[in-house]
Amino acid sequence: MRFKTELKNVRTFSKLTAALSSLEKIAWMRLDDDTVRFTVIPDQGSQVWASLSMDHIFDSYQLQSAEPSNTINLELPLGPLQRALKSAVNGTSASLRLTKKDGIPLLSMTITTSTSNGNASGAPSRFGPTGGASRSRRNHNDLDEAERLFGGADGDDDDGVFNVEPLETHLNREREKIVTQDIPVRVLHPEHVETIMQPKVREPDVHIQLPALLSLKAVSDRFTKLALAARAGGGNSGGSGNSMAYSPKLEIAANMHGSLRLSLHAETLDIASQWDNLENPLLDPSQLQCPIDEHPSTKFREEGPDKWATVRVDGKDWSKVLSVGRLEGRVIACFADEHALILYVYVPQYDDVGAEDSVVTYYVSSYSL
């Protein structure tokens, strides 16, 4: 079993890891000849299935195993991976390889950074060990010879003092610093991961492109804080432990006429925020299991702007989901009314304009009324 690669798009890789680690501490990473997949399945909350082409974040990779398509399955902690990638963001290069140390499998990340040194080792110095301008007799003789050949500033310098010269900035040198960070992993047997199945959800009733996730997150977090404050002020927390565990439920609704609505309904609060003029992307008929005129979204569109598909989500979990907005890709939300919300986050590949975007998929279950 072998895996070795140079990293590219380190900043995107770091942002993705940060988004995943907000939901769970452990992820399953699946590598094969063409694709790298990250799967996060917490005990409670939203699931994530990220699928990226190997070329999106890896360069000059070597992958070898006894499994079909050279598949390697790893369980890795997201915290150490995120810290290592933070160090690599400002580096000049970074590499990753699967190795062992004392029998423990590791992903070893080697990061190269450059630092500048104003007077690099081996560069000539103008001053003696004390930094002063004293000279020995030999220095005087050398100075006399230089003055004989070149003269002073005015063609004659007999006062024994060096001419004032500009700082020679070309003496700066760049020095490399190499740091290695080891991330402990578990190598998973293929039979153990065959049972990890991506959730299946019925055809969506509404599909809509979301506004910028960071702005949506700001509004969602504001609603959650208001609900928590109202609960604490009303003395209905049921004890400090329950108060800490409590998370309000937010209602998210969308229609097939470009509108998205975020609402909070509580005993002392009833607030909502709405976005209009959003895009309802066209479906690809070749990807559908039914004729497009029989698709649920077509029926929702025909029933007009008052026909909404609704899901209810945990406020704290929803905030973690929206942290994926740091990837800055477009996000399509698919609503299965009263059942689930699926987010497709398209991660752009900035260094290859013609390449297809990779996709991170979030599955968010809806709470009952």
N, C-alpha and C positions, 0 to 999 in steps of 0.2 A: 504494500500500500504506500502510495507516494503522492504528495501534494506540495507543490512549490510554485510561488508566483510573485511577480511584482504587483504592487497596488497602483491603481489609477482612480481618478474620481474619489480621492480619499475624503474630501469634504462631504460628498453625497453619501458615501458609506458611513461616515461618522453621524450624519444627521439621521439616517435610517436606523442605525443602532440605537441612538438616543430615543427615537420615537418608539421602538420596540421595547426598550428597557423600561419605559414609563408604564407598560402594561404588565410585564413579568420579568423575573430575574434570569430565567433560563429560556433558551431558544434551541430549536432543532435546525441544523444547517445541513442541507443535502446538496452535494456537489456531483455533477456529471459532466460529460464532454461539452455540453452546450449551455447548461443552466445552473445557477446557484439559487437555492430556495431557502428562505427563512420562515419558520413556522413558530408562532407563539400561541399556546393554548393555556391560559390561566385557569385556575379552579373556578373563578367567577369573573365575569366581564367579557369583553370583546375578544374575539380571536383574530389573528392576523396570518395571512398567507402571502408572502412576498416572493415574487418570481422575477429574477433579473438574468439577462444574458451574462455569460461569464465575461464577455468582453466589456461589460458595463463598468465593472469595478476591478477586474483582474487583467494583467498584461503579461505576455510571455509565460503563461502558466503551463505547468506539467502536472498531469493527473493520471494516476494509474492504480487500479485495483482489480481484484478477481471478479467483481460483479459486472453485469451488463452495463455498457456505456461508462465504464470506470467509475461507477457510483460509490461515493463515500458518504456515510451518514454520521454526523457528529452532534453531540449535545454540548453546548458551550454556554458559559456564564456571560451575560451581556454586559455586566458592570466592568470587568477587567478588559473586555474587548473595547468598550466605549472609551475607557481611560487610555488605552494604547493608541486608539485612533485619534484622540485629542492631541496626543504627542506627535502623531505623524502628520497632522494637518499643516503645520508650518515647516515640515522637513523638506529636504530636497528630493528624497526618495524613501521608499519603504517596501519591504518584502515580507512575505508570510510563508511559513512552511510548517508542515506537520512533522513532528519529531517526538522523541522520547527522552526523558531524563529520569534516571532511577526507576525505570519501568513505568513511569507515568506519562501518558500521551499528552502532548502540548501543541498548541499553535504558537509558534515562536515568531514574533514580529520584530524585525530589525529596521531601525529608523536612522537615517542619515540626515544630520543637520549641519549647517555651515555657520561659523562664527568668525567675526573679523578680529584681527589683532593688529593694533597700530604699529607694533614693532615686532614682526614675526621672528621666530627663532632663526638665528643665523644671519639676520640683517645687520649691517654695520651700524655701530652707535657713534654719535658725535662726541659723547662724553665718557669720562672715565667711570670707574665703579661708583664714585660718589655723586656723579651727575654734574660736577663742576667743570670749569674751563681751564684747570691747571694743566701744564704740559711739562714734560721732562726735557732735558737737554736735547734728546733725540727728536722730540717734537719741534723744538726751536729750529733745529737743523733742517728738518723736513719742511717747515714753514718757509725758511729762507730759500730753499730750493724751489718751492712752488712760486714764491714771489718773484724769483729770478726768471722763471719760465713764463709766468702769466701776468705778473704785476698785481697790484691791489685794485681797489675800485677806481682810483684815479691814476692807475698805472704805477703807483708807488705806495706801498703800505709798510711803513717802518715803525709803527707803534706796537707791533706784536699782538694785535687784536684781530680776531677773525671778522670778515665782512658779514653784515647782516644778510641773511638769505631767507627766501620764503620756505614754508614748511613743505617737505617733499611727501605729498600724500600718496605717491606711488609706492611707498614703503609698506602700506597696508597689505596684509595678506589674509586670505580666507583659510580657515582651518576647519577640518571636518570633525564632527563629533558623532559617534555611533552608539546608539542605545538599543538594547534588546529587552523586550518585554515578553514574558511567557504567560500564556493563557491556558490553564488546565482544561482539558476536554475529555469527553467519553466517546469512544468509538462504538456506535450502535450496530447491532446485527440487523440485517435486512428484514428478518422475520419480525423483529420488534417494532419496526416502523410501518409495516404493511397495514397495521390496524389504525394508523392515524389517517383519518379520512377527512377530506375537505367537506364542510357542511353543504347540503343541497337545499336550495330554496326555490320555491315556485317562481314562475315568470313574474317579473315585477309589474305592479300596477302603474307606477310612475317612475320615470327616470329623468333626472335633472342635473345640470352642472351647478355645483355649489359655488357661492361667492368665496372670496379669499378666506381660507380656513382660519388664519390668525385673527381676522376681524370677527368671524363667526365664533371663535373661541372666546374672544373678549366679551361678547354679549352673553354667551352661555355661562361663563364664569361669573359674570355680574348677576345673572339670575340665580345661580346657585348660592352665591354669598347672601343675596337678599333673603332667600328662603331659609338659610341657616340662621341669619340674624333674627328673622321673624319668629322662628321656632324657639330660639333662645329667649327672646323678649317675651314670648307668650307663656314661658314657664312650662312648656309641654315637651321637654327633652326626655323626661323619664329617667333622669340620672345622668351624671357626667359621662359614664361609659357609653350609654346608648346615644348620647348627644354626639360623641366623637364618631360613632359608627354610622350615624344617620346621613343619608345622602338624598336630596330631593330628586323627584322624577320630572324630567323635562319632556314636553310633548313637541315632536317635530312633525310637520306636515308639509306636503308639497302637492301641486297639481300639474297637469299637462299643459298649462298655459303660462309657464315661466315664473311661478310664485313659490316661495318657500316661507314657512312661518314657524317661529320658535315661540313656545308658550310655557308659562308656569302657572299652574292652578293650585292654590293652597287655601287654607282657612282664612288667612288674612291678606292674601296676595292673589291677584289675577292680572298678569302682565303678559304682553306679547310683542314680538318684533317681526317685521315682515320684509322680505326682499322680493322685488318684482323685476320683470324684464330679464330673467335668467333664461338660459338656453335649455330646451328639451331636445337632446341629440336624437338624430334619426337612427332607427334600428337597421341592422344589416339583415335583410330577409333570409340570407343563406345561413345565418346563425340561429334562426328560430325553429322551434319544433312545431309551429303552427303557422298558417297564413297570417300575414301582418294585419289584415283587416279583422282577424279574430283574436288578436293579441289583447291582453287586458289593458295595456296602456292606450290602445286605440279606442277602447270603450270609454276609458276615463276621459280621454280628450273630447270625445263626442258629447259627453255629458256636461261639458262646459267648465268654467273656472271655479264653480262652487263645489266641484267634486274633488275631494282631497283624500290622499292616502296618508295615514297617520301611524306613527310609532311612538312609544314612550321609552325613554332611556334613563339610566342612572346618571345624575349630573356629574359626579366625580369621574366615573368611567368615561363619559362622553368627552370630558375635558382632556383626558389622556389620549383618546382617539384623535382628537383634533390637533394634538401636538405634531402629527405627521405633516401638518401644513408647513413646517420648516423645510420640507423637500421642494416646495415651490412649484409643484406640478398641478395640472388641472385635475379636478376630482369630480367624478360622476357618482351620484347617489341614486340607488335603486331601492324603491319602497315597495315592500310586500305588505299591504295594508293590514295593520294590527298583528303583524307576524315578525318581521325582521327588516333591518336596514343593511344594505350592502354598499360599501364605499369602494370604488375603484380609483386608486391614486396612481396617476401616470407620471413616472419619474423620467424627466427628460435626460437625454444623453448629450451633454453640451459639446463634447469634443467630436461628435459625429452627427452632423445635422441630418443625414439621410437615414440614420438608424431608427428602428422602432423604439418607442418608449417602453421601459419596463413597467410592470404593474404590481402594486401592493394592494391586496384585497383585505378589507376589514369586514367582519361579520358581527353585527350588533343585534342582539335579540331584543324584541319588544316586550315590555312589561304589560300585564293585564291591568285593566281599570280597577 
